[in-house]
Amino acid sequence: MNQEQIPQASEFVADLTAAEVARRYAEQKGISTTDGVREFMATKTYSLLMNPKSYLSLESVEYVLDMLTAELSGDTERWLEI
């Protein structure tokens, strides 16, 4: 992989992670995947995941889902620690 391909690869990984987090989130809440995607995309966790400077896309789906759960439960202190 050359230097020009790295941003594209990073975006691809972030998209895959976001899709799986949204799917699992929807499953946990008992809502459609489409609604899970909509709700996830409205969060700070999603914004951070999509920001290549955060490197959040290098973390596991479970880690990102844990961040999302902390954010949605209002546990901002824990969210910042994660």
PAMIMAR-384927 format. One line per field, with one value per residue: residue number from 1; x, y, z of N, C-alpha, C in turn. Coordinates in steps of 0.001 Angstrom, whole numbers, plus 524288, in hexadecimal, padded with zeros to 5 digits. Atoms other than C-alpha are relative to their C-alpha. Layout:
nr: NUM;...
nu: X;...
nv: Y;...
nw: Z;...
cau: X;...
cav: Y;...
caw: Z;...
cu: X;...
cv: Y;...
cw: Z;...
//
This chain:
nr: 1;2;3;4;5;6;7;8;9;10;11;12;13;14;15;16;17;18;19;20;21;22;23;24;25;26;27;28;29;30;31;32;33;34;35;36;37;38;39;40;41;42;43;44;45;46;47;48;49;50;51;52;53;54;55;56;57;58;59;60;61;62;63;64;65;66;67;68;69;70;71;72;73;74;75;76;77;78;79;80;81;82
nu: 80356;7FCE7;801E4;804D9;8043F;80100;804F2;8046C;80058;801D0;80591;802A3;8002B;803B0;80545;8013E;800D8;804F2;80458;800A2;801D1;80587;802F4;8004B;80313;8057A;8017E;80094;8049D;80497;801DD;7FDF7;7FAA1;80042;80088;7FB0B;7FC43;8018D;7FED4;7FA58;7FDAC;8011E;7FD09;7FA93;7FCC4;7FFC0;7FCBE;7FA92;7FE88;7FF3E;7FB9B;7FB4E;7FC02;80116;7FE3A;803DB;80130;7FC43;801F0;803BF;80594;801BE;7FE1C;80332;8053E;7FFB4;80006;80546;80352;7FEAA;801FE;805B5;801D7;7FEA8;7FB37;7FC07;7FADC;7FE25;7FF51;7FAFA;7FBD0;7FF8A
nv: 7FB6C;7FB34;7FBA6;7FDDD;803A3;80045;7FD70;8030E;804BF;7FE59;7FECA;80500;8029E;7FD11;8013C;80556;7FFD6;7FD40;80367;80434;7FD9A;7FEB5;804E1;80218;7FC44;800D7;80519;7FF50;7FCCF;8024A;7FC7C;8016F;7FE69;7FAB5;7FC71;80045;7FCBC;7FA7F;7FE61;7FFFE;7FBA8;7FB15;7FFE4;7FE2F;80498;800AB;7FBC9;8013A;80481;7FE49;7FC50;8032F;7FE67;8025D;80573;80365;80459;8043E;802EB;80429;7FEB6;80019;7FB2E;7FBAC;800D1;7FE77;7FA3F;7FE53;80112;7FC1D;7FAE5;7FFE4;80055;7FB0A;800B2;7FD54;800C2;8051B;7FFA2;7FD5B;8038A;80435
nw: 80000;8002F;7FCBF;80228;7FEEB;7FA60;7FE7C;801EC;7FCD2;7FADE;8007F;800C1;7FAE6;7FCC8;801EE;7FE55;7FA5A;7FF17;80196;7FC2A;7FB1F;800C5;8001F;7FAA6;7FCF2;80174;7FDDF;7FA56;7FEEE;8026B;80419;80529;8010F;80222;7FB89;7FD29;802DB;7FF40;7FAA3;7FF49;802E7;7FD4A;7FB1C;80002;800EA;805AE;8021B;7FEB5;8032D;8055F;8002C;80085;7FC3B;7FAE0;80031;7FD87;80389;7FEFB;7FB72;8012B;80010;7FA8F;7FD91;801FA;7FDE2;7FA82;80004;8015D;7FB71;7FBFF;801BB;7FFE5;7FA9D;7FD79;7FCF2;8031F;7FD94;801D1;805A2;800F1;7FE5B;803D2
cau: 80000;80577;803AA;7F8A6;7F09A;7F15E;7E671;7DD63;7E07E;7DE5E;7D12E;7CD5D;7D0C2;7C92B;7BD55;7BDEE;7BF0A;7B3C4;7AB1C;7ADB0;7AC05;79F10;79A94;79DD6;79812;78B66;78B1A;78D07;78217;778F1;777F9;77A64;7882F;7844C;77FE5;78C48;7946B;78CA5;78E0D;79C71;79F74;799E9;7A3D4;7B103;7B673;7B31D;7B944;7C59C;7C5C5;7C4E1;7CFDC;7DC5D;7E490;7DE06;7E2AA;7D636;7D448;7E015;7D89F;7CFBF;7C132;7BF1B;7C731;7BF8D;7B2AB;7B6E9;7B9CC;7AC76;7A5C4;7AD0B;7A987;79B2D;79A25;79F72;7ABF7;7B47F;7BF6F;7C08F;7BEF1;7CAA5;7D2B1;7CFDA
cav: 80000;80D2A;81A18;81E49;81239;813C0;81DF8;815AB;8097C;810C5;815BC;8080A;80262;80D40;80A86;7FBF5;7FE9E;80846;7FE94;7F3CA;7FCD9;801AF;7F3BB;7EF4E;7FB9A;7F96D;7EB38;7EF0E;7F91C;7F09F;7FA97;7F9A9;7FA8D;806C9;80D41;80885;80F00;81BAD;81C1D;81897;822DF;82D63;82A93;8301F;82259;82139;82E6A;82A45;81D48;82451;82DCD;82795;82F5A;8286C;81AD8;81561;80D00;80516;800B0;7F4F4;7F557;7F1E1;7FD93;806FC;800FC;802E2;8112E;81299;80C6C;81576;82161;81DD8;81AF8;8288F;82358;82D98;82BC7;81D72;820C0;829DC;81F7B;81566
caw: 80000;7FC43;80365;7FA62;7FDBD;80C86;80DE2;80584;80D57;81A17;81582;81132;81E92;8256B;81CC4;81FC2;82E4B;82DE0;826B9;83093;83C4F;836C1;83448;84211;84806;84094;844CC;8531D;8526F;84A71;83F7C;830EC;82BD3;82464;8310E;837AD;82D25;82E3E;83D06;83CBB;83275;83B72;84643;849F5;849BE;83B52;83870;83F61;83835;82B21;82EB3;82986;8332C;83E9C;83A79;84089;8347B;838FF;84514;845BA;8432A;8517D;855D2;84D26;85190;85FAE;85CB3;85671;8622A;86B78;8636E;8625D;870D6;873BC;879AE;87349;87D1D;87978;86B0D;86BC4;872CE;8685E
cu: 8037F;7FD5A;7FAD2;7FB4D;7FE78;7FAF9;7FB2C;7FF36;7FDEC;7FA2B;7FCCB;7FF68;7FC1D;7FA62;7FE50;7FECA;7FAC7;7FB5A;7FF11;7FE26;7FA30;7FC9F;7FF4D;7FCBC;7FA33;7FE04;7FF0A;7FAFC;7FB00;7FD90;80244;805A1;80028;7FF86;804F5;80427;7FEC6;80177;805DD;80283;7FF1F;8033C;8057B;803B5;800A3;80389;805C7;801F5;80146;8047E;80513;8044D;7FF31;8021E;7FC31;7FEB9;803CC;7FE5E;7FC07;7FA6C;7FDF9;80185;7FC95;7FA6B;7FFCD;8000D;7FA91;7FC4F;80100;7FDDD;7FA16;7FDC4;80159;804E7;80499;80570;80268;80101;80545;80497;800EA;802E3
cv: 804CC;8044A;80237;7FC8B;7FFDD;802DA;7FCFA;7FB18;8014E;8012A;7FAFC;7FD18;802BC;7FED6;7FA87;7FFCC;8028F;7FC8A;7FBBD;80220;8013D;7FB1B;7FDCC;8037C;7FF2B;7FADD;80062;802E6;7FDB6;8038E;7FE39;801DE;8058C;80400;80009;8035D;805BE;801F3;8004D;804AA;8054B;80099;80234;7FB71;7FF0F;80427;7FEEF;7FB6C;801A8;803E6;7FCD9;80170;7FD90;7FA77;7FC3A;7FB51;7FB6E;7FCB0;7FBED;8021A;80047;804FF;8049F;7FF8E;80179;805F2;80213;7FF4D;803F6;8055B;8004F;7FF97;804F7;7FFC1;80269;7FF5E;7FADA;80024;80270;7FC87;7FBCF;80225
cw: 80000;8033F;7FE1A;80144;805C2;80195;7FE3D;80348;8056D;7FFF7;7FF64;8052C;80398;7FE5D;801A8;805D7;80134;7FEAE;80411;80544;7FF93;8000E;8057A;80391;7FEF6;8024F;805E5;8015B;7FDC3;7FBF1;7FACB;7FF73;7FDE1;80465;8034A;7FD79;800DC;80570;800EF;7FD4C;802A2;80501;7FF47;7FEF6;7FA29;7FD95;800FB;7FCC0;7FA64;7FF6B;7FFBB;803D9;8055C;8006A;80296;7FC8E;800B4;804AB;7FE45;7FFF4;80597;802E0;7FE65;8020F;805C6;80082;7FEEF;8049F;80454;7FE8C;8009C;8057E;8030B;80341;7FD09;80252;7FE29;7FA1F;7FEBE;80184;7FBEF;7FB76
//
